[in-house]
């Protein structure tokens, strides 16, 4: 069974860099890691992730986590355990 990670981010480059460092130090690596980015400035993709861009919209609520999760789930086709990596 695959272990799939999901991170929803936007305009948090320092946090995303720290998260990449911590994930690289794990003994059990993710099989796939999806990063959904909806920031005003697109983040630099992490080499071994599947980086998906959800363009910010004027109609977005203040907190876009739900929109990003919905967007991610429309792209994740694998079966497995889904972990939210924050």
C-alpha positions in Angstrom: 0.0 0.0 0.0 1.3 3.4 -1.0 1.9 6.2 1.5 0.8 9.5 -0.1 1.6 12.8 1.5 -0.4 16.0 0.9 0.7 19.5 1.8 -1.4 22.6 1.0 0.6 25.7 1.0 0.6 29.3 -0.2 3.2 32.0 0.4 5.0 30.1 3.1 8.5 29.5 1.6 10.3 29.2 4.9 7.8 26.7 6.3 8.0 24.6 3.0 11.8 24.6 3.1 11.8 23.4 6.7 9.2 20.7 5.8 11.3 19.5 2.9 14.3 19.2 5.3 12.3 17.2 7.8 10.8 15.0 5.2 14.2 14.2 3.7 15.3 13.1 7.2 12.6 10.5 7.6 13.6 6.8 7.6 10.3 5.8 5.9 9.9 7.9 2.8 6.6 8.8 1.2 5.8 7.0 -2.0 4.3 10.2 -3.4 4.1 13.7 -2.0 1.6 16.2 -3.5 2.2 19.9 -2.8 -0.7 22.1 -3.7 0.3 25.7 -4.0 -2.1 28.6 -4.2 0.1 31.5 -3.1 0.2 34.8 -4.7 3.8 34.0 -5.5 4.4 30.4 -6.7 6.7 28.4 -4.5 9.9 26.7 -5.8 8.9 23.0 -6.4 10.6 20.4 -4.2 12.5 18.0 -6.5 10.7 14.7 -5.5 7.2 16.1 -5.1 4.3 16.4 -7.4 3.9 20.2 -7.4 0.4 21.3 -8.4 -0.6 24.9 -8.8 -4.1 26.1 -7.9 -4.4 29.7 -9.0 -5.7 32.0 -6.4 -9.1 33.4 -7.2 -10.8 36.7 -6.1 -13.7 34.6 -4.9 -11.5 32.4 -2.6 -12.3 32.5 1.1 -9.7 33.9 3.5 -8.6 30.3 4.3 -8.3 28.1 1.2 -7.4 24.8 2.8 -10.7 23.2 1.8 -10.4 24.4 -1.8 -6.8 23.0 -1.9 -7.8 19.6 -0.5 -10.7 19.4 -3.0 -8.3 20.3 -5.9 -5.7 17.8 -4.6 -8.2 14.9 -4.4 -9.2 15.5 -8.0 -5.6 14.8 -9.0 -4.6 11.9 -6.6 -5.4 8.7 -8.4 -3.4 6.2 -6.3 -4.9 4.1 -3.6 -3.2 4.1 -0.3 -2.9 5.9 3.0 -3.2 9.7 2.7 -1.2 11.7 5.3 -1.5 15.5 5.7 2.0 16.8 6.0 2.2 20.3 7.6 
